Amino acid sequence: MSYDNDDNFVNLDLIESAPYNRGKNRRFYGVGRALFAIVAQASFDYGDDGFILLKPKTRVREHFSTDMGAKEIGNGKQYIDTTSAIQLLNTFKGDDSNGK
């Protein structure tokens, strides 16, 4: 995964799962969502309200739309807004001993 902070969003340059974590016979489930959640948290930490800009490969566009909440903006680009970023983070939110 590679990302950087822009003026009002995080630019997600690259995100990949290992070959053994792809398809129906993947070894671990939820790795991609976890990576997106890390970037969403970074966007909030930078003060960008969870906004993420990405230009996915054609074969994963629909997956990013349905599973990550990405929306089309043209030129082959998608974005994740505050609502979708919060949903990604809530996937991994849980109670811990610190009450967070």
All heavy atoms as an XYZ file, in Angstrom:
790
protein
N       0.846     -1.154      0.000
C       0.000      0.000      0.000
C       0.899      1.226      0.000
O       1.926      1.263      0.667
C      -0.889     -0.059      1.244
C      -1.671      1.175      1.519
S      -2.869      0.986      2.841
C      -1.879      0.533      4.229
N       0.498      2.232     -0.764
C       1.225      3.488     -0.823
C       0.214      4.617     -0.940
O      -0.673      4.575     -1.789
C       2.161      3.492     -2.032
O       2.745      4.762     -2.198
N       0.340      5.604     -0.055
C      -0.557      6.761     -0.096
C       0.182      7.992      0.386
O       1.222      7.899      1.038
C      -1.816      6.516      0.739
C      -1.573      6.339      2.220
C      -1.519      7.429      3.083
C      -1.403      5.072      2.769
C      -1.296      7.269      4.442
C      -1.190      4.901      4.125
C      -1.140      5.998      4.956
O      -0.917      5.830      6.302
N      -0.367      9.161      0.027
C       0.192     10.417      0.509
C      -0.940     11.401      0.735
O      -2.026     11.256      0.192
C       1.242     10.980     -0.462
C       0.677     11.256     -1.837
O       0.618     10.325     -2.654
O       0.283     12.406     -2.084
N      -0.664     12.384      1.534
C      -1.661     13.399      1.859
C      -1.613     14.519      0.829
O      -0.555     15.039      0.519
C      -1.401     13.952      3.262
C      -2.498     14.875      3.726
O      -3.661     14.681      3.393
N      -2.141     15.873      4.502
N      -2.778     14.873      0.301
C      -2.910     16.002     -0.601
C      -3.597     17.118      0.184
O      -3.720     17.041      1.392
C      -3.716     15.594     -1.843
C      -3.283     16.369     -3.078
O      -3.133     17.595     -2.966
O      -3.100     15.747     -4.129
N      -4.083     18.144     -0.485
C      -4.686     19.271      0.218
C      -5.913     18.904      1.044
O      -6.028     19.292      2.189
C      -5.068     20.385     -0.771
C      -3.844     21.098     -1.314
O      -2.819     21.126     -0.617
O      -3.926     21.616     -2.439
N      -6.860     18.163      0.463
C      -8.105     17.865      1.158
C      -8.476     16.396      1.126
O      -9.629     16.040      1.378
C      -9.257     18.679      0.542
C      -9.051     20.161      0.729
O      -8.853     20.625      1.844
N      -9.079     20.901     -0.360
N      -7.537     15.549      0.805
C      -7.805     14.116      0.708
C      -6.489     13.347      0.760
O      -5.421     13.920      0.625
C      -8.553     13.784     -0.595
C      -7.830     14.216     -1.836
C      -6.894     13.387     -2.439
C      -8.066     15.467     -2.397
C      -6.214     13.796     -3.581
C      -7.399     15.877     -3.540
C      -6.463     15.039     -4.124
N      -6.613     12.050      0.963
C      -5.462     11.168      0.869
C      -5.487     10.542     -0.514
O      -6.520     10.050     -0.969
C      -5.495     10.083      1.967
C      -4.493      8.987      1.684
C      -5.221     10.703      3.328
N      -4.377     10.596     -1.202
C      -4.243     10.009     -2.528
C      -3.688      8.596     -2.361
O      -2.552      8.415     -1.932
C      -3.320     10.860     -3.392
C      -3.301     10.393     -4.822
O      -4.286      9.873     -5.328
N      -2.175     10.584     -5.482
N      -4.512      7.594     -2.673
C      -4.106      6.200     -2.565
C      -3.469      5.789     -3.885
O      -4.145      5.610     -4.893
C      -5.323      5.318     -2.248
C      -5.093      3.827     -2.096
C      -4.042      3.529     -1.030
C      -6.403      3.142     -1.758
N      -2.151      5.688     -3.887
C      -1.405      5.393     -5.109
C      -1.420      3.913     -5.464
O      -1.483      3.550     -6.630
C       0.054      5.852     -4.971
C       0.168      7.343     -4.766
O      -0.471      8.091     -5.516
O       0.901      7.748     -3.854
N      -1.342      3.063     -4.459
C      -1.222      1.629     -4.699
C      -1.787      0.862     -3.520
O      -1.540      1.216     -2.362
C       0.258      1.265     -4.875
C       0.604     -0.201     -5.021
C       0.061     -0.739     -6.350
C       2.107     -0.402     -4.946
N      -2.552     -0.172     -3.831
C      -3.040     -1.080     -2.794
C      -3.113     -2.467     -3.406
O      -3.651     -2.643     -4.496
C      -4.400     -0.616     -2.219
C      -4.757     -1.399     -0.977
C      -5.492     -0.638     -3.255
C      -5.829     -0.752     -0.129
N      -2.489     -3.442     -2.772
C      -2.408     -4.805     -3.304
C      -2.546     -5.808     -2.175
O      -2.057     -5.594     -1.075
C      -1.047     -5.050     -3.971
C      -0.855     -4.381     -5.299
C      -1.501     -5.135     -6.452
O      -1.764     -6.348     -6.325
O      -1.731     -4.493     -7.481
N      -3.192     -6.911     -2.480
C      -3.196     -8.064     -1.590
C      -2.229     -9.089     -2.163
O      -2.026     -9.158     -3.377
C      -4.594     -8.684     -1.516
O      -5.472     -7.852     -0.820
N      -1.671     -9.897     -1.298
C      -0.777    -10.969     -1.754
C      -1.567    -11.939     -2.632
O      -2.774    -12.100     -2.449
C      -0.195    -11.698     -0.548
N      -0.918    -12.586     -3.575
C      -1.611    -13.519     -4.475
C      -2.434    -14.582     -3.746
O      -3.505    -14.959     -4.188
C      -0.477    -14.157     -5.279
C       0.593    -13.120     -5.281
C       0.500    -12.446     -3.938
N      -1.947    -15.051     -2.591
C      -2.694    -16.078     -1.858
C      -3.906    -15.513     -1.114
O      -4.668    -16.251     -0.511
C      -1.785    -16.840     -0.888
C      -1.076    -15.971      0.125
C      -1.715    -15.534      1.276
C       0.245    -15.604     -0.081
C      -1.055    -14.749      2.204
C       0.920    -14.820      0.841
C       0.252    -14.402      1.982
O       0.899    -13.627      2.895
N      -4.094    -14.188     -1.172
C      -5.263    -13.562     -0.552
C      -6.240    -13.026     -1.583
O      -6.968    -12.082     -1.309
C      -4.836    -12.420      0.380
C      -4.483    -12.930      1.745
O      -4.998    -13.949      2.179
N      -3.595    -12.251      2.413
N      -6.249    -13.619     -2.758
C      -7.149    -13.189     -3.823
C      -8.054    -14.337     -4.233
O      -7.665    -15.496     -4.175
C      -6.358    -12.713     -5.038
C      -5.477    -11.531     -4.756
C      -4.701    -11.117     -5.994
N      -3.649    -10.195     -5.613
C      -2.494    -10.107     -6.218
N      -2.224    -10.866     -7.260
N      -1.590     -9.245     -5.814
N      -9.243    -13.992     -4.661
C     -10.160    -14.997     -5.196
C     -10.884    -15.795     -4.137
O     -10.825    -15.508     -2.944
N     -11.571    -16.816     -4.593
C     -12.422    -17.623     -3.702
C     -11.626    -18.469     -2.717
O     -12.104    -18.786     -1.641
C     -13.326    -18.524     -4.536
C     -14.355    -17.764     -5.318
C     -15.232    -18.684     -6.126
C     -16.213    -17.848     -6.923
N     -17.088    -18.673     -7.753
N     -10.430    -18.840     -3.062
C      -9.622    -19.700     -2.187
C      -8.594    -18.916     -1.382
O      -7.560    -19.463     -1.011
C      -8.930    -20.784     -3.025
C      -9.923    -21.713     -3.671
O     -10.934    -22.071     -3.069
N      -9.660    -22.099     -4.906
N      -8.881    -17.656     -1.117
C      -7.912    -16.830     -0.387
C      -7.639    -17.398      1.001
O      -8.472    -18.081      1.596
C      -8.385    -15.390     -0.318
C      -9.643    -15.206      0.460
C     -10.123    -13.761      0.420
N     -11.565    -13.779      0.333
C     -12.267    -13.192     -0.600
N     -11.675    -12.486     -1.518
N     -13.563    -13.277     -0.607
N      -6.484    -17.074      1.498
C      -6.042    -17.589      2.797
C      -6.660    -16.810      3.954
O      -7.052    -17.383      4.965
C      -4.524    -17.505      2.846
C      -3.906    -18.208      3.983
C      -2.418    -18.242      3.771
N      -1.748    -18.866      4.884
C      -0.444    -18.848      5.035
N       0.311    -18.248      4.147
N       0.107    -19.425      6.059
N      -6.727    -15.491      3.826
C      -7.294    -14.637      4.864
C      -8.388    -13.774      4.256
O      -8.278    -13.345      3.115
C      -6.218    -13.714      5.464
C      -5.074    -14.453      6.091
C      -3.855    -14.535      5.445
C      -5.213    -15.065      7.318
C      -2.788    -15.211      6.010
C      -4.156    -15.745      7.898
C      -2.939    -15.823      7.240
N      -9.413    -13.509      5.017
C     -10.513    -12.667      4.552
C     -10.443    -11.302      5.229
O     -10.054    -11.196      6.390
C     -11.857    -13.331      4.862
C     -12.109    -14.543      4.014
C     -11.649    -15.794      4.397
C     -12.767    -14.427      2.799
C     -11.853    -16.904      3.599
C     -12.982    -15.525      1.990
C     -12.522    -16.764      2.407
O     -12.720    -17.850      1.602
N     -10.796    -10.253      4.487
C     -10.855     -8.914      5.059
C      -9.579     -8.105      4.976
O      -9.518     -7.002      5.513
N      -8.561     -8.623      4.308
C      -7.277     -7.913      4.222
C      -7.440     -6.598      3.463
O      -6.981     -5.553      3.908
C      -6.189     -8.797      3.571
C      -4.918     -8.002      3.331
C      -5.920    -10.014      4.428
N      -8.115     -6.634      2.318
C      -8.320     -5.415      1.534
C      -9.085     -4.358      2.311
O      -8.717     -3.186      2.316
N     -10.144     -4.778      2.986
C     -10.941     -3.843      3.791
C     -10.086     -3.258      4.917
O     -10.179     -2.078      5.228
C     -12.164     -4.551      4.348
C     -13.083     -3.650      5.129
C     -14.349     -4.380      5.507
N     -15.216     -4.551      4.360
C     -16.080     -3.632      3.939
N     -16.191     -2.498      4.575
N     -16.833     -3.863      2.892
N      -9.228     -4.070      5.505
C      -8.345     -3.575      6.563
C      -7.373     -2.530      6.020
O      -7.129     -1.502      6.669
C      -7.579     -4.732      7.205
N      -6.833     -2.772      4.834
C      -5.914     -1.802      4.229
C      -6.635     -0.481      3.939
O      -6.102      0.598      4.210
C      -5.297     -2.373      2.957
C      -4.350     -3.549      3.137
C      -3.945     -4.119      1.785
C      -3.128     -3.151      3.943
N      -7.856     -0.580      3.409
C      -8.638      0.635      3.159
C      -8.952      1.359      4.469
O      -8.941      2.588      4.526
C      -9.931      0.311      2.406
C      -9.797      0.388      0.921
C      -9.367     -0.706      0.193
C     -10.098      1.555      0.237
C      -9.237     -0.649     -1.185
C      -9.968      1.638     -1.132
C      -9.536      0.527     -1.853
N      -9.224      0.617      5.517
C      -9.513      1.241      6.818
C      -8.292      1.994      7.342
O      -8.423      3.081      7.928
C      -9.967      0.183      7.819
N      -7.107      1.462      7.121
C      -5.876      2.152      7.536
C      -5.758      3.487      6.809
O      -5.437      4.517      7.414
C      -4.640      1.267      7.276
C      -4.635      0.085      8.243
C      -3.348      2.073      7.378
C      -3.638     -0.999      7.884
N      -6.033      3.492      5.518
C      -5.954      4.733      4.739
C      -7.055      5.699      5.172
O      -6.824      6.909      5.271
C      -6.029      4.442      3.224
C      -5.984      5.728      2.418
C      -4.898      3.528      2.804
N      -8.247      5.184      5.458
C      -9.337      6.036      5.939
C      -8.941      6.710      7.253
O      -9.159      7.910      7.436
C     -10.619      5.217      6.123
N      -8.347      5.944      8.162
C      -7.904      6.522      9.429
C      -6.840      7.588      9.202
O      -6.863      8.647      9.836
C      -7.369      5.442     10.370
C      -6.984      5.968     11.733
C      -8.165      6.577     12.472
O      -9.151      5.890     12.701
N      -8.083      7.842     12.842
N      -5.930      7.332      8.277
C      -4.899      8.328      7.952
C      -5.554      9.604      7.441
O      -5.138     10.711      7.806
C      -3.924      7.776      6.918
N      -6.587      9.472      6.624
C      -7.280     10.650      6.105
C      -7.890     11.468      7.236
O      -7.790     12.698      7.250
C      -8.365     10.227      5.105
O      -9.076     11.348      4.641
N      -8.508     10.800      8.196
C      -9.047     11.524      9.356
C      -7.916     12.157     10.162
O      -8.027     13.298     10.611
C      -9.886     10.600     10.239
C     -11.260     10.323      9.694
C     -11.590      9.066      9.224
C     -12.217     11.332      9.647
C     -12.853      8.805      8.725
C     -13.484     11.088      9.139
C     -13.814      9.818      8.685
N      -6.827     11.425     10.345
C      -5.681     11.946     11.108
C      -5.083     13.187     10.458
O      -4.628     14.097     11.153
C      -4.599     10.882     11.260
C      -5.023      9.720     12.164
O      -6.038      9.847     12.881
O      -4.340      8.683     12.124
N      -5.082     13.238      9.131
C      -4.575     14.401      8.406
C      -5.571     15.555      8.375
O      -5.247     16.637      7.893
C      -4.234     14.033      6.957
C      -3.004     13.193      6.771
C      -3.066     12.025      6.013
C      -1.775     13.553      7.313
C      -1.941     11.243      5.810
C      -0.653     12.777      7.115
C      -0.737     11.624      6.367
O       0.385     10.855      6.160
N      -6.788     15.324      8.859
C      -7.807     16.364      8.828
C      -8.560     16.423      7.509
O      -9.170     17.443      7.184
N      -8.550     15.313      6.761
C      -9.186     15.271      5.438
C     -10.568     14.629      5.467
O     -11.111     14.261      4.417
C      -8.288     14.518      4.447
C      -6.958     15.213      4.223
O      -6.908     16.456      4.353
O      -5.972     14.524      3.919
N     -11.143     14.454      6.642
C     -12.518     13.952      6.820
C     -12.772     12.586      6.193
O     -13.900     12.273      5.814
C     -13.544     14.953      6.287
C     -13.505     16.275      7.032
O     -13.269     16.248      8.255
O     -13.690     17.321      6.392
N     -11.750     11.772      6.047
C     -11.915     10.430      5.518
C     -11.865     10.333      4.009
O     -11.980      9.240      3.448
N     -11.705     11.448      3.316
C     -11.709     11.424      1.849
C     -10.444     10.774      1.305
O      -9.328     11.094      1.712
C     -11.864     12.834      1.271
C     -13.291     13.292      1.265
C     -13.844     13.897      2.371
C     -14.086     13.094      0.142
C     -15.165     14.306      2.379
C     -15.405     13.493      0.126
C     -15.952     14.104      1.254
N     -10.667      9.860      0.351
C      -9.585      9.120     -0.306
C      -9.823      9.183     -1.803
O     -10.944      8.949     -2.268
C      -9.575      7.644      0.141
C      -9.446      7.534      1.663
C      -8.469      6.869     -0.575
C      -9.726      6.148      2.203
N      -8.793      9.475     -2.554
C      -8.860      9.468     -4.017
C      -8.023      8.298     -4.513
O      -6.914      8.067     -4.028
C      -8.308     10.773     -4.587
C      -8.280     10.887     -6.114
C      -9.703     10.955     -6.662
C      -7.484     12.104     -6.540
N      -8.554      7.532     -5.483
C      -7.824      6.403     -6.026
C      -8.157      6.203     -7.496
O      -9.186      6.676     -7.979
C      -8.132      5.126     -5.245
C      -9.583      4.664     -5.198
C      -9.622      3.140     -5.176
C     -10.258      5.198     -3.948
N      -7.260      5.546     -8.192
C      -7.483      5.189     -9.596
C      -7.252      3.681     -9.709
O      -6.145      3.227     -9.984
C      -6.545      5.958    -10.525
C      -6.881      5.750    -11.986
C      -6.085      6.672    -12.877
C      -6.521      6.485    -14.326
N      -5.821      7.398    -15.209
N      -8.314      2.896     -9.464
C      -8.152      1.439     -9.428
C      -8.008      0.815    -10.807
O      -8.400      1.405    -11.818
C      -9.442      0.961     -8.764
C     -10.429      2.017     -9.081
C      -9.660      3.309     -9.147
N      -7.460     -0.383    -10.806
C      -7.418     -1.183    -12.022
C      -8.858     -1.502    -12.417
O      -9.743     -1.632    -11.567
C      -6.651     -2.478    -11.775
C      -5.205     -2.259    -11.423
C      -4.547     -3.574    -11.067
C      -3.117     -3.344    -10.630
N      -2.489     -4.570    -10.147
N      -9.103     -1.643    -13.698
C     -10.446     -1.875    -14.212
C     -11.127     -3.066    -13.555
O     -12.299     -3.004    -13.206
C     -10.403     -2.082    -15.740
O      -9.763     -0.948    -16.322
C     -11.787     -2.221    -16.317
N     -10.384     -4.141    -13.324
C     -11.007     -5.360    -12.820
C     -11.458     -5.280    -11.361
O     -12.203     -6.136    -10.909
C     -10.081     -6.555    -13.032
C      -8.769     -6.440    -12.318
C      -7.818     -7.548    -12.772
N      -6.487     -7.222    -12.351
C      -5.839     -7.864    -11.398
N      -6.395     -8.880    -10.793
N      -4.628     -7.493    -11.061
N     -11.046     -4.278    -10.625
C     -11.458     -4.168     -9.224
C     -12.374     -2.970     -8.954
O     -12.791     -2.765     -7.826
C     -10.240     -4.115     -8.272
C      -9.492     -5.425     -8.295
C      -9.338     -2.945     -8.590
N     -12.701     -2.218     -9.971
C     -13.541     -1.026     -9.798
C     -14.866     -1.357     -9.116
O     -15.265     -0.701     -8.166
C     -13.846     -0.360    -11.131
C     -12.682      0.194    -11.870
C     -13.164      0.934    -13.110
N     -13.609      2.261    -12.726
C     -12.784      3.210    -12.305
N     -11.508      2.969    -12.215
N     -13.227      4.394    -11.980
N     -15.548     -2.356     -9.639
C     -16.846     -2.716     -9.092
C     -16.714     -3.213     -7.656
O     -17.528     -2.880     -6.791
C     -17.515     -3.780     -9.959
C     -18.930     -4.087     -9.513
C     -19.626     -5.065    -10.438
O     -19.315     -5.106    -11.646
O     -20.488     -5.804     -9.926
N     -15.683     -3.989     -7.395
C     -15.430     -4.480     -6.032
C     -15.230     -3.308     -5.066
O     -15.784     -3.304     -3.965
C     -14.207     -5.399     -6.032
C     -13.743     -5.793     -4.673
N     -14.491     -6.561     -3.814
C     -12.596     -5.505     -4.016
C     -13.829     -6.732     -2.680
N     -12.670     -6.106     -2.789
N     -14.447     -2.323     -5.467
C     -14.225     -1.165     -4.607
C     -15.518     -0.381     -4.391
O     -15.749      0.163     -3.314
C     -13.147     -0.254     -5.180
C     -11.740     -0.816     -5.079
C     -10.700     -0.188     -5.708
C     -11.460     -1.972     -4.369
C      -9.398     -0.683     -5.625
C     -10.172     -2.483     -4.276
C      -9.141     -1.834     -4.916
N     -16.369     -0.346     -5.415
C     -17.655      0.350     -5.278
C     -18.577     -0.372     -4.308
O     -19.129      0.231     -3.394
C     -18.354      0.480     -6.630
O     -17.647      1.330     -7.474
N     -18.739     -1.673     -4.513
C     -19.696     -2.409     -3.695
C     -19.181     -2.706     -2.295
O     -19.936     -2.641     -1.331
C     -20.109     -3.731     -4.378
O     -18.946     -4.505     -4.639
C     -20.846     -3.480     -5.666
N     -17.909     -3.027     -2.148
C     -17.387     -3.438     -0.846
C     -16.730     -2.332     -0.033
O     -16.670     -2.425      1.191
C     -16.383     -4.579     -1.021
C     -17.043     -5.865     -1.470
O     -18.278     -5.880     -1.636
O     -16.331     -6.862     -1.651
N     -16.222     -1.296     -0.684
C     -15.519     -0.234      0.031
C     -16.286      1.090      0.006
O     -15.882      2.044      0.655
C     -14.121     -0.009     -0.554
C     -13.285     -1.242     -0.701
S     -13.012     -2.118      0.832
C     -12.206     -3.575      0.213
N     -17.345      1.159     -0.794
C     -18.142      2.380     -0.871
C     -17.557      3.444     -1.777
O     -17.912      4.619     -1.671
N     -16.654      3.049     -2.668
C     -16.042      4.024     -3.580
C     -17.072      4.505     -4.606
O     -17.943      3.756     -5.033
C     -14.846      3.403     -4.290
N     -16.955      5.778     -4.981
C     -17.855      6.403     -5.952
C     -17.041      6.887     -7.148
O     -15.904      7.286     -7.002
C     -18.593      7.563     -5.301
C     -19.513      7.099     -4.168
C     -19.904      8.252     -3.272
C     -20.730      7.803     -2.102
N     -20.076      6.894     -1.182
N     -17.668      6.853     -8.313
C     -17.007      7.266     -9.554
C     -16.959      8.793     -9.666
O     -17.933      9.465     -9.323
C     -17.761      6.716    -10.765
C     -17.849      5.205    -10.816
C     -16.513      4.532    -11.063
O     -15.666      5.115    -11.774
O     -16.320      3.430    -10.536
N     -15.827      9.309    -10.164
C     -15.751     10.754    -10.435
C     -15.239     11.049    -11.839
O     -15.029     12.198    -12.181
C     -14.891     11.512     -9.401
C     -13.468     10.977     -9.348
C     -15.534     11.495     -8.056
C     -12.550     11.808     -8.479
N     -15.050     10.024    -12.654
C     -14.578     10.230    -14.018
C     -13.079     10.068    -14.139
O     -12.356      9.993    -13.155
N     -12.615     10.020    -15.383
C     -11.182      9.846    -15.673
C     -10.608      8.581    -15.049
O      -9.422      8.534    -14.729
C     -10.376     11.057    -15.202
C     -10.053     11.990    -16.335
O     -10.361     11.714    -17.485
N      -9.437     13.096    -16.001
N     -11.458      7.584    -14.829
C     -11.002      6.337    -14.227
C     -10.739      6.423    -12.744
O     -10.187      5.508    -12.146
N     -11.150      7.521    -12.130
C     -10.887      7.711    -10.701
C     -12.141      7.457     -9.873
O     -13.262      7.612    -10.335
C     -10.370      9.118    -10.435
C      -9.018      9.359    -11.059
C      -8.503     10.736    -10.743
C      -7.143     10.934    -11.399
N      -6.613     12.260    -11.126
N     -11.918      7.085     -8.629
C     -12.965      6.908     -7.645
C     -12.562      7.644     -6.378
O     -11.397      7.988     -6.187
C     -13.157      5.422     -7.310
C     -13.712      4.583     -8.436
C     -13.878      3.132     -8.016
O     -12.991      2.543     -7.414
N     -15.035      2.561     -8.343
N     -13.553      7.853     -5.511
C     -13.241      8.449     -4.212
C     -14.068      7.789     -3.132
O     -15.119      7.205     -3.391
C     -13.470      9.962     -4.217
C     -14.930     10.367     -4.192
C     -15.554     10.712     -2.994
C     -15.681     10.402     -5.356
C     -16.893     11.085     -2.965
C     -17.007     10.774     -5.344
C     -17.607     11.108     -4.139
O     -18.935     11.459     -4.120
N     -13.573      7.860     -1.937
C     -14.292      7.405     -0.757
C     -14.567      8.645      0.071
O     -13.661      9.446      0.328
C     -13.467      6.359      0.015
C     -13.376      5.089     -0.845
C     -14.061      6.079      1.385
C     -12.515      4.007     -0.292
N     -15.820      8.810      0.458
C     -16.204      9.994      1.230
C     -16.236      9.674      2.728
O     -15.908      8.561      3.154
C     -17.547     10.542      0.740
C     -18.701      9.568      0.912
O     -18.564      8.547      1.627
O     -19.771      9.834      0.332
N     -16.616     10.652      3.515
C     -16.627     10.523      4.970
C     -17.485      9.351      5.430
O     -17.061      8.551      6.273
C     -17.133     11.826      5.627
O     -16.311     12.911      5.177
C     -17.073     11.748      7.138
N     -18.686      9.236      4.878
C     -19.606      8.175      5.295
C     -19.010      6.796      5.029
O     -19.033      5.921      5.899
C     -20.962      8.320      4.563
O     -21.498      9.604      4.868
C     -21.934      7.240      4.973
N     -18.474      6.592      3.842
C     -17.874      5.299      3.506
C     -16.624      5.028      4.344
O     -16.376      3.884      4.745
C     -17.531      5.237      2.017
O     -18.707      5.273      1.245
N     -15.844      6.061      4.613
C     -14.646      5.903      5.448
C     -15.028      5.468      6.858
O     -14.396      4.580      7.442
C     -13.845      7.200      5.481
N     -16.071      6.070      7.396
C     -16.533      5.688      8.739
C     -17.019      4.244      8.743
O     -16.737      3.479      9.676
C     -17.633      6.656      9.226
C     -17.018      8.021      9.528
C     -18.356      6.104     10.449
C     -18.024      9.126      9.793
N     -17.731      3.843      7.692
C     -18.193      2.453      7.601
C     -17.020      1.484      7.562
O     -17.065      0.420      8.187
C     -19.096      2.272      6.386
C     -20.438      2.958      6.547
C     -21.273      2.948      5.274
O     -20.769      2.675      4.182
N     -22.546      3.252      5.424
N     -15.974      1.832      6.831
C     -14.780      0.986      6.798
C     -14.164      0.863      8.189
O     -13.815     -0.233      8.635
C     -13.745      1.552      5.827
C     -14.037      1.371      4.348
C     -13.119      2.263      3.515
C     -13.875     -0.083      3.950
N     -14.045      1.984      8.873
C     -13.456      1.966     10.212
C     -14.325      1.198     11.201
O     -13.808      0.469     12.051
C     -13.225      3.388     10.706
C     -12.114      4.143      9.982
C     -12.105      5.603     10.395
C     -10.771      3.497     10.234
N     -15.636      1.320     11.077
C     -16.542      0.616     11.982
C     -16.480     -0.892     11.819
O     -16.832     -1.630     12.736
C     -17.977      1.112     11.806
C     -18.193      2.464     12.449
O     -17.417      2.888     13.308
N     -19.225      3.152     12.024
N     -16.013     -1.353     10.670
C     -15.845     -2.791     10.453
C     -14.884     -3.376     11.482
O     -15.040     -4.510     11.917
C     -15.272     -3.048      9.038
O     -16.167     -2.517      8.082
C     -15.082     -4.522      8.773
N     -13.911     -2.585     11.894
C     -12.868     -3.071     12.795
C     -12.960     -2.494     14.195
O     -12.136     -2.797     15.041
C     -11.486     -2.764     12.197
C     -11.306     -3.431     10.874
C     -11.505     -2.729      9.706
C     -11.000     -4.772     10.802
C     -11.380     -3.351      8.470
C     -10.880     -5.410      9.586
C     -11.070     -4.697      8.418
N     -13.970     -1.674     14.420
C     -14.120     -1.055     15.734
C     -14.638     -2.090     16.709
O     -15.531     -2.857     16.417
C     -15.096      0.115     15.639
C     -15.118      0.981     16.850
C     -15.971      2.198     16.588
C     -15.832      3.156     17.746
N     -16.487      4.404     17.461
N     -14.077     -2.072     17.865
C     -14.513     -2.998     18.905
C     -14.121     -2.470     20.257
O     -13.372     -1.514     20.382
N     -14.653     -3.080     21.242
C     -14.296     -2.688     22.608
C     -12.945     -3.285     22.963
O     -12.631     -4.398     22.600
C     -15.349     -3.188     23.592
C     -16.683     -2.485     23.405
O     -16.670     -1.302     23.033
O     -17.714     -3.138     23.620
N     -12.166     -2.499     23.692
C     -10.918     -3.021     24.208
C     -10.796     -2.637     25.671
O     -11.654     -1.948     26.221
C      -9.710     -2.536     23.388
C      -9.493     -1.029     23.443
O     -10.013     -0.374     24.376
O      -8.802     -0.517     22.589
N      -9.748     -3.023     26.297
C      -9.606     -2.789     27.733
C      -9.464     -1.317     28.080
O      -9.670     -0.930     29.218
C      -8.402     -3.558     28.263
O      -7.226     -3.137     27.596
N      -9.132     -0.470     27.104
C      -8.999      0.971     27.346
C     -10.298      1.711     27.123
O     -10.343      2.929     27.247
C      -7.912      1.565     26.446
C      -6.561      0.989     26.770
O      -6.249      0.718     27.922
N      -5.749      0.777     25.765
N     -11.348      1.030     26.704
C     -12.632      1.672     26.483
C     -12.711      2.488     25.215
O     -13.558      3.347     25.078
N     -11.832      2.244     24.272
C     -11.843      3.009     23.020
C     -12.865      2.445     22.055
O     -13.173      1.296     22.060
C     -10.465      2.987     22.368
C      -9.451      3.745     23.184
C      -8.111      3.712     22.495
C      -7.075      4.414     23.339
N      -5.762      4.343     22.784
